[in-house]
Amino acid sequence: MLDGITRLKEELSRLSDQYDYVFIDNQPLIGGLLAMQSLVTANDLIVPMSADVFAVQGLVKLQEATERMKKIYNPNLMIDGLLLTKHNPRTVISGQMSENLSKWASAFNSGVYKTFIREGVAVREAQLKKQSVFDYAPTSNPPKII
């Protein structure tokens, strides 16, 4: 019987020969069962970071949870990179967040993705419509390569 913290890993292992990558998208809740199952299952984490103080606090909690999971269940688990989201280069907080991202990444033996997701009304509207921003507003410009 598959249950508990290893259930997701066991279920996905049945599909391992069919896919090169599997992305697991969780809500930002570290203590929930799905989040713990994801940390047991994943090898690499992509961590979206919005430009606010709470994101930094969440990153610290995620790192602590990652270290616990590595010791007990998943020695291959690592934070692969930080992805800046809801970025508005015109605001002071976004600028400071962008500057500090590489410091935080190196503290966690991680990297920073060169891509960032701009803050944009189309993103929030697409979420409301339950569509990707690419389907809802294909000419909008929130995704940006730097």
Buried (B, 14 or more C-beta within 10 A) or exposed (E): EEEEBBBBBBEBEEEEEEEEEEEBEBEBEBEEEEBBBBBBBBEEBBBBBBBEEEBBEBBEEBBEBBEBBBEEBBEEBBBBBBBBBBBEEEEEEBBEBBEEBEEBBEEBEBBBBEEBBBBBEBBEBBEEEEEEBEEBBEEBEBEBEE
